Amino acid sequence: MNAFANRAMNQYKQVGTRAKADVADPHQLIVMLFDGALERIAIAKGAVERKNGVEKGQKISSTIAIIDGLIASLDKDNGGEIAENLEALYYYMQRRLLVANVENSLEPLEEVASLLKDVRSAWIDIPMEQRLAANG
């Protein structure tokens, strides 16, 4: 794919993501953050394998920023121990991503992807009644 086609595809993805975010409820927005982080980790893994340091660094930095968004979304006033534990886990993930970037290592990327998948799965499993109560 040439550079113009790549730019066009990226613009299309951004518009599609923005459109989804405009109609998503808070629960869906968090799922979108998880999905975005997992997508960027997958791209970063490919960049490590191809020895493309620039792309790797960009995708890892972007993933760290998404995790910042997950941290900011925590309700520390009402979330109690769960919110505290998630915050600690998210900070751990960010540290592991920094290790992956510095060491050009796949293992920390795979670890963070696995952790994100676990938390995403638990998030999706929240019963609809609880989601509605939290949003309402």
N, C-alpha and C positions, 0 to 999 in steps of 0.2 A: 504494500500500500504506500503511495507516495505521501509527501508531507502535507499536501493540501487535503487529501482524503483523510489522513489522520486527524488534522485539525477539525475538519467537518464532522467526523465521527465523535470527537470529544465534545464539540459544541452540542451535537444532538443528544449525547448522553447527559450533559449538564442541563439542557432544557427539559429532558424527560425526568430527571431527578427533581428539578425544581417544581415541575408540574405535580409530581407525586407528593412532594412535601407540602404543597399548597392545600391538598385535600386530606392529608393524613392526620389522624388523631395523635396525641402525644405518645401512645403506646407504639403506633406504627412508625413514628419518627425515630424512636429508639432502635427499633428493628432495622430501619434504614441505616442508622449509624453503625450498627454491628455489621450489616452487609457491606457497607462502604469500607470499613476497616478490613474485613476479610478479603475483599477484592484487591485492595492495595497491598496486603501482605502477599497474596498470590503473585501479583506483578513483581513485588520486591524479590520474592524467591526466584522468579525467572531471571530477574536482573542479576542476582548473585551468581546464578548458574552461567549466565552469559558474560559475567565479569563487567557489567555495565554499572559502574559506580555511581554515575550521576542519577540514573533512573532509580537505582536502589535507594539512594539517599533521599530523593524526592518522595518516593512512595512510603518510606519509613517515617519521614517527617510528617507526611500527610496522615498516616495512621496514628502517630502520636497526637496530632491535633484533634483527630476524631475521638480518641480516648479522652482528651481534655473535655470534649463535649459530653461524653458519657459521665465524667466526673461532675461537671457542672449541672447535669440533669438530676443528680442524686438529691433526694429530699432528706437532708440530714436532720431536720427538725422532727420529722415523723417516721423516718426510716430506721431509726435506732441502730441496733447492732448490724443489721443487714446492710444498711447504707455505709456504715463504718468499714465493714469487711469488704464490700465492693470497692470502696475508695482505695483501700490498701491493695487490693488485687489489681485495680487499674494502674496504680502507681508502679506496682511490680511489673506489669506488662510493659509500661513505658521504659523502665530500666532495661528490661530484656531486649526491647527493640533497639535501644542505644547500643547494647552489646552486639547485636546482630549487625548493626551498621558499622561499628568500629572494627569488628573481627571478620566481616564478610562471611558470616556464618548462617547456615540454614536452620540449625537446631533451635535457636531462640525464636526464629520466625515461626517455625512449626509449633513450638510450645505456646506462643501467644495465640496463634490461630486456633489451637485446640481449646485453650481457655476461653477465648471469645465465643467459640461454637457452643461450649457448655453453658455459658451465661446467657447467650442468645436463646438457646433451647429452653432454659428455665424461664426466661422472660416470655417467650411465646406460650408456654404452658400456663401462664397466669389465667385463671378463669375469667370469662367475660364479665361476670358480676363484679369482680374486684376491679377490673379495668374501668368499668362504667362508674363505679363508686369513686375511684381515684380521679376520674376526669370530670365528674359531675358536681 
